Amino acid sequence: MALIVGLGNPGSAYATTRHNIGFGVIDALLASQSPQTITKKEFQGELFKTSKHYYLKPTTYMNLSGQSVLAVKHYYKIDDVVVIHDDLDLPFGAIRFKKGGGHGGHNGLKSLDALIGSDYVRVRMGIGKPTFGSVADFVLGQFTPEQALFLPQWIALVREAIEAMDGMDWERVASRYSQKEAPQRV
């Protein structure tokens, strides 16, 4: 069993922000299943179990996500971790897969790297870079109306890629599901 983690921030104020795209994918993965909800205060997150995997949405806020992942990983002795997150360095709609490497300034990945190391699979979902204003305002901001129209298709593709990891290694999944940007201009 793998631990599939979607990064985001808890609370309705953040629910549809760029930074919460990982939570959106976890919700999509669980929508067609009947997961068992696991409640343990020390997990600091929403944890679900299916017959195949554990799914986690840390509720520690982004910059402390590693605490939640570490607690679940150690409790269940899980070796394989897949983390789904937003990525400023990729254009909107891009999907990339990577194992290990640096955190690129992403606070959630910084926390994970510090507590569990960097040897996990990353599903990088490109949100683009701000053309003005601060990075914090951008990642905590809403998708544009045009981008919002593409979200269901984008999340469905990442959900499909995660599900494909059950039958093939992540490198083959990466080859099949990576995309450079949103298929239509948004």
BALOGU-886722 format. One line per 5 residues: their letters; for each residue x, y negated, z negated of N, C-alpha, C. Coordinates in Angstrom, 1 decimal, padded with zeros to 4 digits. Each point is the difference from the previous one (the first is absolute). Layout:
a) X,Y,Z,X,Y,Z,X,Y,Z  ...
END
This chain:
maliv) 000.8,001.2,000.0,-000.8,-001.2,000.0,000.9,-001.2,000.0  -000.4,-001.0,000.8,000.7,-001.3,000.0,-000.8,-001.0,-000.7  000.7,-001.1,-000.4,-000.7,-001.1,-000.6,000.0,-001.1,001.1  -001.3,-000.4,000.4,-000.2,-001.0,001.0,-000.4,-001.3,-000.7  000.9,-001.0,000.1,-000.2,-001.3,-000.7,-000.4,-001.1,000.9
glgnp) -001.0,-000.7,-000.3,-000.3,-001.2,000.8,000.3,-001.2,-000.9  000.8,-000.9,000.5,000.3,-001.2,-000.8,-001.0,-001.1,000.1  -000.2,-000.7,-001.1,-000.9,-001.2,000.0,-000.1,-000.6,-001.3  -000.9,-000.9,-000.2,-000.2,-000.6,-001.3,-001.5,000.3,-000.4  -000.2,000.2,-001.3,-001.3,000.3,-000.5,-000.9,-001.2,000.0
gsaya) -001.3,000.2,000.0,-001.0,-001.1,-000.1,-000.6,-000.4,001.3  -001.2,-000.5,-000.1,-000.8,-000.4,001.2,000.6,-001.2,000.7  000.8,-000.8,-000.7,000.6,-001.2,000.7,001.0,000.4,001.0  000.6,001.2,-000.1,001.0,000.4,000.9,-000.4,001.1,001.0  -001.2,000.5,-000.2,-000.5,001.2,000.7,000.2,-000.1,001.5
ttrhn) -000.2,-001.1,000.7,000.2,000.0,001.4,001.2,-000.8,000.5  001.0,-000.2,-000.8,001.1,-000.7,000.3,001.0,000.9,000.8  001.0,-000.7,000.7,001.0,000.7,000.7,000.8,001.0,-000.9  000.3,-000.5,-001.2,000.8,000.8,-000.9,-000.7,001.3,-000.4  -001.3,000.1,000.1,-000.8,001.2,-000.4,-000.3,001.0,001.1
igfgv) 000.7,-000.1,001.1,-000.3,000.9,001.1,000.2,001.5,-000.4  001.0,000.2,-000.9,000.2,001.4,-000.5,-001.2,000.5,-000.8  -000.6,-000.8,-000.8,-001.3,000.4,-000.7,-001.0,000.4,001.1  -000.1,-000.8,001.0,-001.0,000.3,001.1,000.2,001.3,000.6  001.2,000.4,000.2,000.3,001.3,000.6,-000.4,001.1,-001.0
idall) 000.4,-000.1,-001.2,-000.4,001.0,-001.0,-001.5,000.2,-000.1  -000.8,-001.1,000.0,-001.4,000.0,000.1,-000.5,000.8,001.2  000.6,-000.2,001.1,-000.4,000.7,001.2,000.3,001.5,000.0  001.2,000.3,-000.6,000.4,001.4,-000.2,-001.0,000.7,-000.9  -000.5,-000.6,-001.0,-000.9,000.6,-001.0,-001.4,000.0,000.5
asqsp) -000.4,-000.8,000.9,-001.4,-000.2,000.4,-000.7,001.3,000.5  000.8,000.8,000.7,-000.6,001.2,000.5,000.3,001.3,-000.8  000.5,-000.2,-001.2,000.3,001.1,-000.9,-000.9,-000.2,-001.3  000.1,001.0,-000.9,-000.6,-000.1,-001.3,001.1,000.1,-001.0  000.7,-001.0,-000.2,001.2,000.0,-000.9,-000.4,000.1,-001.5
qtitk) 000.8,000.6,-000.8,-000.1,000.0,-001.4,000.7,-001.3,-000.5  -000.7,-000.7,-000.9,000.6,-001.2,-000.5,000.7,000.4,-001.3  001.3,-000.4,-000.1,000.8,000.3,-001.2,000.2,-001.3,-000.8  -000.4,000.0,-001.2,000.1,-001.2,-000.9,001.0,000.3,-001.1  001.1,-000.7,000.1,001.0,000.1,-001.1,000.6,-001.4,-000.1
kefqg) -000.1,-000.6,-001.2,000.4,-001.4,-000.1,001.5,-000.2,000.4  000.8,000.9,-000.3,001.4,-000.1,000.3,000.3,000.0,001.5  -000.9,000.4,000.8,000.2,000.0,001.5,-000.1,-001.5,000.5  -000.7,-000.8,-000.7,-000.1,-001.4,000.4,-000.4,-000.2,001.5  -001.1,000.8,000.3,-000.4,000.0,001.4,-001.3,000.8,000.2
elfkt) -000.5,-000.1,001.2,-001.2,000.9,000.4,000.6,001.2,000.6  -000.1,001.2,-000.6,000.6,001.2,000.5,-001.1,001.0,000.4  000.2,000.5,001.2,-001.0,001.0,000.5,000.7,001.2,000.5  -000.6,001.2,-000.1,000.6,001.2,000.4,-001.0,000.8,000.9  000.5,000.4,001.1,-000.7,000.9,001.0,000.7,001.4,000.0
skhyy) -000.5,000.9,000.8,000.7,001.3,000.1,001.4,-000.1,000.6  000.3,-001.2,000.7,001.3,-000.1,000.6,000.9,-000.9,-000.7  -000.4,-001.2,-000.5,000.9,-001.0,-000.5,-000.6,-000.8,-001.2  000.9,-000.7,-000.6,-000.4,-001.1,-000.9,000.0,-001.3,000.7  -000.9,-000.9,-000.3,-000.1,-001.3,000.6,000.0,-001.0,-001.1
lkptt) 000.8,-001.1,000.2,000.2,-000.9,-001.1,-000.1,-001.5,000.5  -000.8,-000.7,-000.8,-000.1,-001.5,000.2,000.5,-000.6,-001.3  001.3,-000.4,-000.1,000.4,-000.6,-001.3,-000.8,-001.2,-000.4  -000.3,-000.2,-001.2,-000.7,-001.2,-000.5,000.9,-000.9,-000.8  001.3,000.1,000.2,001.0,-000.7,-000.8,000.3,-001.4,000.7
ymnls) -000.6,-000.3,001.1,000.4,-001.1,000.9,001.2,000.5,000.7  000.2,-000.6,001.2,001.0,000.4,000.9,001.4,000.2,-000.6  000.5,-001.0,-000.7,001.3,-000.1,-000.4,000.4,001.0,-001.1  -001.0,000.8,-000.5,000.2,001.0,-001.0,-000.5,001.4,000.5  -000.2,000.1,001.2,-000.6,001.3,000.6,000.8,001.2,-000.4
gqsvl) 001.3,-000.1,-000.1,000.9,001.1,-000.3,-000.3,000.6,-001.3  -000.5,-000.7,-001.0,-000.4,000.6,-001.3,-001.1,001.0,000.2  -001.0,-000.3,000.8,-001.1,000.9,000.2,000.5,001.2,000.8  000.7,-000.2,001.0,000.5,001.1,000.9,000.9,000.9,-000.8  000.9,-000.5,-000.8,000.9,000.8,-000.9,-000.8,000.9,-000.9
avkhy) -001.0,-000.6,-000.7,-000.8,000.7,-001.0,-000.6,001.2,000.7  -000.7,-000.2,001.1,-000.7,001.1,000.7,001.0,001.0,000.5  001.1,-000.4,000.6,001.0,000.9,000.6,000.6,000.9,-001.0  000.3,-000.6,-001.2,000.6,000.8,-001.0,-001.0,001.0,-000.7  -001.2,-000.5,-000.2,-001.0,000.8,-000.7,-000.3,001.3,000.8
ykidd) -000.2,-000.2,001.3,-000.3,001.1,000.9,001.2,000.7,000.7  001.2,-000.5,-000.3,001.2,000.5,000.6,-000.1,000.0,001.5  -000.3,-001.1,000.6,-000.2,-000.2,001.4,001.3,-000.5,000.6  000.5,000.7,001.1,001.2,-000.4,000.7,-000.3,-000.9,001.2  -001.1,000.4,000.7,-000.3,-000.8,001.3,-000.9,-001.1,-000.3
vvvih) 000.5,-001.2,000.3,-000.8,-001.3,-000.2,000.0,-000.7,001.4  -001.2,-000.4,000.3,-000.3,-000.8,001.2,-000.6,-001.3,-000.4  000.6,-001.2,000.4,-000.5,-001.3,-000.4,-000.5,-000.8,001.2  -001.2,-000.5,-000.1,-000.6,-000.8,001.1,000.0,-001.4,-000.5  000.6,-000.9,000.8,000.1,-001.4,-000.4,000.0,-001.0,001.2
ddldl) -000.2,-001.2,-000.3,000.0,-001.1,000.9,001.5,-000.3,000.3  000.3,-000.5,001.2,001.4,-000.3,000.4,000.0,-001.3,000.8  000.7,-001.1,-000.6,000.1,-001.3,000.7,000.9,000.1,001.2  000.9,000.9,000.0,001.0,000.1,001.1,-000.5,000.6,001.3  -001.2,000.5,000.0,-000.6,000.6,001.2,-001.2,-000.8,000.4
pfgai) -000.2,-000.1,001.3,-001.2,-000.8,000.5,-001.3,000.6,-000.4  -001.0,-000.8,-000.1,-001.3,000.5,-000.4,-000.4,001.2,000.8  -000.5,001.1,-000.7,-000.5,001.2,000.7,001.1,001.0,000.2  001.2,-000.3,-000.2,001.1,001.0,000.2,-000.1,001.1,-001.1  000.4,001.2,000.3,000.1,001.1,-000.9,001.4,000.6,000.2
rfkkg) 000.8,000.1,-001.1,001.3,000.6,000.0,000.1,000.9,-001.2  000.8,001.0,000.2,000.3,001.0,-001.1,001.5,000.0,-000.3  000.3,000.2,-001.2,001.4,-000.1,-000.4,000.2,000.8,-001.3  001.1,000.6,-000.1,000.4,000.7,-001.3,001.2,-000.7,-000.5  -000.1,-000.5,-001.3,001.2,-000.6,-000.6,000.2,-001.4,000.5
gghgg) 001.1,-000.6,-000.3,000.3,-001.3,000.5,-000.2,-001.1,-001.1  000.1,-001.2,000.4,-000.2,-001.2,-000.9,-001.4,-000.3,-000.1  -000.3,-001.0,-000.9,-001.3,-000.4,-000.3,-000.5,-001.2,000.8  001.0,-000.6,000.7,-000.4,-001.2,000.8,-000.6,-001.1,-000.7  000.2,-000.2,-001.3,-000.6,-001.0,-000.8,-001.4,000.2,-000.4
hnglk) -000.6,001.2,000.3,-001.3,000.4,-000.4,000.0,000.3,-001.5  -000.8,-000.7,-000.8,000.1,000.2,-001.5,-000.5,001.4,-000.4  -001.0,000.5,000.7,-000.4,001.4,-000.4,001.1,001.0,000.3  000.6,-000.1,001.1,001.1,000.9,000.3,001.2,-000.2,-000.9  000.3,-001.2,-000.4,001.1,-000.3,-001.0,-000.3,000.8,-001.2
sldal) -001.2,-000.1,-000.5,-000.4,000.7,-001.2,000.1,001.5,000.1  -000.4,000.6,001.1,000.1,001.4,000.3,001.4,000.4,000.1  000.8,-000.7,000.7,001.5,000.4,000.2,000.7,000.0,-001.4  -000.3,-001.0,-000.8,000.6,-000.1,-001.3,-000.3,001.2,-000.9  -001.3,000.5,000.1,-000.4,001.0,-000.9,000.0,001.5,000.5
igsdy) -000.2,000.1,001.3,000.0,001.4,000.6,001.1,000.2,001.0  000.8,-001.0,000.4,000.9,000.1,001.0,-000.7,-000.4,001.4  000.8,000.1,001.0,-000.6,-000.4,001.3,-000.2,001.1,001.0  000.1,001.3,-000.5,-000.2,001.1,000.8,-001.4,000.5,000.1  -000.8,-000.9,000.7,-001.5,000.4,000.2,-000.3,-000.5,001.4
vrvrm) -001.1,000.5,000.5,-000.5,-000.4,001.3,-000.8,-001.3,-000.1  000.3,-000.9,000.9,-000.7,-001.3,000.0,-000.9,-000.1,001.3  -001.2,-000.3,-000.2,-000.8,-000.3,001.2,-000.2,-001.5,-000.1  000.7,-000.7,001.0,000.1,-001.4,000.0,-001.1,-000.6,001.0  -000.9,-000.8,-000.5,-001.0,-000.6,000.7,000.3,-001.5,000.2
gigkp) 000.3,-000.3,001.3,000.4,-001.4,000.3,-001.1,-001.0,-000.2  000.3,-001.1,-000.7,-001.0,-001.1,-000.2,000.5,-001.3,000.6  001.2,000.1,000.6,000.6,-001.2,000.6,000.5,-001.0,-001.1  000.6,-001.1,000.5,000.5,-001.0,-000.9,-000.8,-001.3,000.0  000.0,-000.7,-001.1,-000.8,-001.3,000.1,000.7,-001.0,000.9
tfgsv) -000.8,-000.8,000.7,000.6,-001.0,000.8,000.2,-001.3,-000.8  -000.7,-000.1,-001.1,000.1,-001.1,-000.9,-000.4,000.4,-001.4  000.4,-000.7,-001.0,-000.4,000.3,-001.4,000.9,001.1,-000.6  -000.3,000.4,-001.2,000.9,000.9,-000.7,-000.3,001.5,000.4  000.9,000.8,-000.2,-000.2,001.5,000.2,-001.0,000.5,-001.0
adfvl) 000.1,-000.4,-001.2,-001.0,000.4,-001.0,-001.4,-000.3,000.4  -000.2,-001.2,000.4,-001.4,-000.4,000.5,-000.4,000.8,001.2  000.9,000.3,000.8,-000.3,000.8,001.2,-000.4,001.4,-000.3  000.8,000.7,-000.8,-000.3,001.4,-000.3,-001.2,000.1,-000.9  -000.3,-001.0,-000.8,-001.2,000.0,-000.8,-001.2,-000.6,000.6
gqftp) 000.2,-000.4,001.3,-001.1,-000.5,000.8,-000.8,001.0,000.8  -001.1,-000.4,000.5,-000.9,000.8,000.8,000.5,000.2,001.4  -000.3,001.1,000.6,000.3,000.2,001.5,-000.9,-001.0,000.7  000.5,-000.4,001.2,-000.8,-000.9,000.8,-001.3,000.7,000.5  -001.0,-000.7,000.4,-001.2,000.7,000.5,000.3,001.0,001.2
eqalf) 000.9,-000.4,000.9,000.4,000.9,001.1,000.7,001.2,-000.5  000.9,-000.2,-001.0,000.7,001.2,-000.6,-001.0,000.9,-000.7  -000.9,-000.6,-000.7,-001.0,000.8,-000.8,-000.7,001.0,000.9  -000.3,-000.4,001.2,-000.7,000.8,001.0,000.8,001.3,000.3  001.3,-000.1,000.0,000.9,001.1,000.3,000.3,000.9,-001.2
lpqwi) -000.3,-000.5,-001.2,000.4,000.8,-001.2,-000.6,001.4,-000.1  -001.3,000.2,000.3,-000.5,001.4,-000.1,000.8,001.0,001.0  000.3,-000.5,001.2,000.7,000.9,000.9,001.5,000.2,-000.5  000.6,-001.0,-000.5,001.4,000.1,-000.5,000.1,000.9,-001.2  -001.0,-000.2,-001.0,000.0,000.9,-001.2,-000.3,001.4,000.4
alvre) -000.9,000.2,000.9,-000.3,001.4,000.5,001.2,000.7,000.6  000.8,-000.8,000.8,001.2,000.6,000.6,001.0,000.4,-001.1  000.2,-000.8,-001.0,000.9,000.3,-001.1,-000.5,001.2,-000.8  -001.3,000.0,-000.2,-000.7,001.2,-000.7,000.3,001.3,000.8  -000.2,-000.1,001.3,000.3,001.2,000.8,001.4,000.4,-000.1
aieam) 001.0,-000.9,000.0,001.4,000.3,-000.1,000.3,000.7,-001.3  -000.6,-000.6,-001.1,000.3,000.7,-001.3,-000.6,001.4,-000.1  -001.2,000.2,000.6,-000.5,001.3,000.0,000.8,000.9,000.9  000.6,-000.5,001.1,000.8,000.9,000.8,001.3,000.4,-000.7  000.4,-000.6,-001.0,001.2,000.4,-000.8,-000.2,001.3,-000.6
dgmdw) -001.2,000.5,-000.1,-000.3,001.3,-000.6,000.5,001.1,000.9  000.1,-000.2,001.3,000.3,001.0,001.0,001.4,-000.2,000.7  000.6,-001.2,-000.2,001.2,-000.3,000.6,000.9,-000.9,-000.8  001.3,000.0,000.2,000.9,-000.8,-000.8,-000.2,-001.5,000.3  000.4,-000.9,-000.8,-000.2,-001.4,000.1,000.6,-000.6,001.3
ervas) 001.1,000.6,000.4,000.7,-000.5,001.2,-000.9,000.2,001.3  -000.6,001.2,000.0,-000.9,000.2,001.2,-001.3,-000.9,-000.1  -000.5,-000.2,-001.2,-001.1,-000.9,-000.2,000.4,-001.4,000.4  001.2,-000.4,-000.4,000.5,-001.3,000.4,000.1,-000.2,001.5  000.4,001.1,000.7,000.1,-000.1,001.4,-001.3,-000.1,000.7
rysqk) -001.0,000.6,-000.6,-001.4,000.0,000.6,-000.8,-001.2,-000.3  000.2,-000.5,-001.2,-000.9,-001.1,-000.5,000.6,-001.4,-000.1  001.3,-000.1,000.2,000.5,-001.4,-000.1,-000.5,-000.8,001.1  -000.3,-001.3,-000.3,-000.4,-000.9,001.1,000.7,-001.4,-000.3  000.3,-000.7,001.1,000.7,-001.3,-000.1,-000.8,-001.1,-000.6
eapqr) -001.3,000.0,000.3,-000.9,-001.1,-000.4,-001.4,000.4,000.3  -001.0,-000.8,-000.4,-001.4,000.3,000.3,-000.1,000.2,001.5  -000.8,000.9,000.5,-000.1,000.3,001.4,-000.6,-001.2,000.8  -000.8,-000.8,-000.6,-000.5,-001.1,000.7,000.5,-001.3,-000.7  000.1,-001.0,000.7,000.5,-001.3,-000.7,-001.0,-000.5,-001.0
v) 000.5,000.0,-001.2,-000.9,-000.5,-001.1,000.7,-001.1,-000.8
END
